[in-house]
Structures are given as C-alpha cells and as structure tokens.
Amino acid sequence: MMLGQAGPVKVYVATRPVDFRKGIDGLALAVQEMCGLDPFCGAVFVFRAKRADRIKLLVWDQTGMVLVHKRLEGSKFVWPQVRDGVMRMSSAQLAALFEGLDWRLVRPERARRPLVAG
C-alpha cells in the first residue's frame, strides 16, 4: 500500500457508511466509538461514504494522524455488505480497493509451516 509503512499492517474497514464531512478528529472518534479500537495503534482505518465512489483512510504514522481521501471518477469502489461493525482486510486487498479494483479477488497465498528448521 502507500503511507510508507514497512511490513504487514492491520487494516480495519467500517462496514457502515460515515458522514464524509468528518475530518481527522471525527473519524478518530468514530474508530473508538464505532469500532472499539485505538486510532493511534498504527492500523489503517477505512471509511466509505453513502455514495460508493469515495473512500477515506485514517492512520497514525508515529508523528501524526494521516487522512487520505480519494474519489473515483466514473466508477464506484467495491465495498463489503453494509452492516454494523468492522471487518479486517489484508494490505493487498486494501491496495486493490484503493485502486478501484475488486478486492474480493485478492487472496493471500499461505505458505505451509515447515516441520523442522534448516
């Protein structure tokens, strides 16, 4: 994804649309109240508008809170079913979502755990 984070990052998606007039403080409060999570934990929090063409990402990068806002032109983001709560998403799925692709087609390839070292 972007934001310059090294290694895997936790991604949480608010499955119910939020008021897109909210800025950093309002979305950080939504993370605490709607998701029951710490907005300063370094995870990426993903929010959608009622119209599926807009997305906001909120993340604490150890120096401050970052807010990314994107509007797709001529198409809509593929969103999970609208319901209360939050869902997890992989970094690869977030990258696909952010590009306007169908993130549901991105499946992590799991490696078998070795039985012995060496």
N, C-alpha and C positions, 0 to 999 in steps of 0.2 A: 504494500500500500504506500501511501505517502507519509508525511509527517516526520520522516527521518528516524523512526524507531527501529532499533535493531532487535532481531529475534521475533518470536511469536508474540502477538499482542491479543489480549482478550477484547472481544467485540460484543457489545450488547445492543440489541435493536428493540426500541419501544414499538410494540406492535399496534398501538392505537395512535392515530394522528395527534399532533400537538399544535397549539396556536403558534404559527410561524412568526408572529410579532415578537416572540420571546427571544431575548439575546442570551449572552453567556450566563448571567446570574439566574435568569428564569429557567433556563434549561438545566443548570446545575442543581437547582432546587427540585426540578422535575425528576432528575436522576435519584435524588434522595427520597422524594415522596412517592413517585410512581413505581420506581424500580427497587427501592430499598437498598441502594448501593451507594458507595462512596465516589463522588465525582472526581476526587483527587487521587484515585488509585492507579492512574496511568492507562486504564482501559479506554477504548473508543466507544462512545455512546452515539447511536444513530437514531435520528428522528425523521419522521416524514410529515408532510403537510396533508391536508384533506385531498388536494389535487395531487396525484401521484407523480407529478413532474418535478418536485422539489425535495431536497434532502439537506439535512444539517448534521454535521459531525462535531462532537464535543470531546476534547481530550486534554488532560493535564500533562504537560511535557517537562515537568520538573522546574520550569522557570515561569510558567504562567499557563492560563487556560487558553486553548486554541479553539476557535469556532470556524468551521468550513461550511459554506453554503453553496449549493450547486443547483441550477435549474436546467433541466434538459430541454432542448429546443426541438419541437416536432415529435416528441415521443414521451413515454412515461417510464418510470422505474418499475421494476418487478418487485412487488412487496409481498411479505408474508400476509396471511389472512389477518384481517383486523379483529383483534380481541384484546381484552385486558392483559397486561403483563409485559414480560420482556423475554426475548429469545436470544440464544447465543448464535454466533456466526463466526466462521473462520476468517482469517486475514485475506485469504484468497477469494472467498465468497464476497467479502466487503469490497475488494478491488473490482470484482466483476460487477457488483451492484453499482458502484461509483461510476463505472464506465457505461452504465445503462444496459448491461448485459443481463441475461437470466442467471442469477447467482445460484439457483437451484440445480443447475447442471454441473457446478463445480463440486467435485467430490474429492476429499483428501485421500491420497494413496497411503495406506497404512503398511508399514514395514513389520515383518514378523520379528518378534523379540527373540534375539539369539539365546540359545540354551547355555552356551559357555562363552567366555571371553577368549579372544585370540584365535 
